Amino acid sequence: MTKDYEASTYQKRPAYRYIRASDKLPTIAEASRRPDPPALVKLFDPTSQWTWFIAGYNPESRCAYGVVVGNEREIGDFDMEELVNLRGRFGLPIERDLWWEPKPLSQCS
């Protein structure tokens, strides 16, 4: 199976459409100016403990702002293209938590 085929197949499924217009994410600048912005989107690697909580997004640069929880908990920017192309164990892509209820970044762990 080629990478292009995999990407197009996964993107047809809701759990693999990471950021949508309906999320109405603020820009990274707007989100980072708030003292404790809400994480509106949660992504996770189904084969590890890594989780990404997104509070802001720049569609031009494809960068997101939020909290990453993996070996450590970090706040800052991360590259969405890198996440889209990431494959965990068994070749599984990152998934979107379809039942995520937004909450402040300080409560995301």
RAKA-V909587 format. One record per residue. N is the residue number from 1. RES is the residue in one small letter. PHI is phi as a letter, one per 40 degrees, with the letter a starting at -180 (* if undefined). OMEGA is omega in whole degrees, 0 to 359 (* if undefined). Layout:
n->(N,N)
res->(RES,RES)
phi->(PHI,PHI)
omega->(OMEGA,OMEGA)
This chain:
n->(1,2,3,4,5,6,7,8,9,10,11,12,13,14,15,16,17,18,19,20,21,22,23,24,25,26,27,28,29,30,31,32,33,34,35,36,37,38,39,40,41,42,43,44,45,46,47,48,49,50,51,52,53,54,55,56,57,58,59,60,61,62,63,64,65,66,67,68,69,70,71,72,73,74,75,76,77,78,79,80,81,82,83,84,85,86,87,88,89,90,91,92,93,94,95,96,97,98,99,100,101,102,103,104,105,106,107,108,109)
res->(m,t,k,d,y,e,a,s,t,y,q,k,r,p,a,y,r,y,i,r,a,s,d,k,l,p,t,i,a,e,a,s,r,r,p,d,p,p,a,l,v,k,l,f,d,p,t,s,q,w,t,w,f,i,a,g,y,n,p,e,s,r,c,a,y,g,v,v,v,g,n,e,r,e,i,g,d,f,d,m,e,e,l,v,n,l,r,g,r,f,g,l,p,i,e,r,d,l,w,w,e,p,k,p,l,s,q,c,s)
phi->(*,c,c,c,c,d,c,c,c,c,c,c,b,d,c,b,c,c,b,b,d,c,c,f,c,c,c,c,c,c,c,c,c,c,c,a,c,c,c,c,b,b,b,a,c,c,b,a,c,c,a,b,b,b,b,a,a,b,c,c,c,g,b,b,b,i,b,b,b,a,c,b,b,b,b,i,c,a,c,c,c,c,c,c,c,c,b,c,d,g,g,c,c,c,b,c,c,c,b,c,b,d,a,d,d,c,c,c,a)
omega->(181,180,180,179,180,182,182,179,181,184,178,183,185,182,182,170,193,181,183,177,181,177,180,179,175,175,178,180,180,182,183,177,180,182,180,185,178,172,184,182,175,176,180,174,184,182,178,180,184,180,179,178,188,179,181,184,174,183,179,180,184,176,177,179,178,181,174,178,179,174,177,175,182,175,180,182,173,187,181,178,177,179,180,182,182,174,179,177,180,179,182,178,173,179,174,175,185,182,181,173,183,175,181,179,181,181,182,178,*)
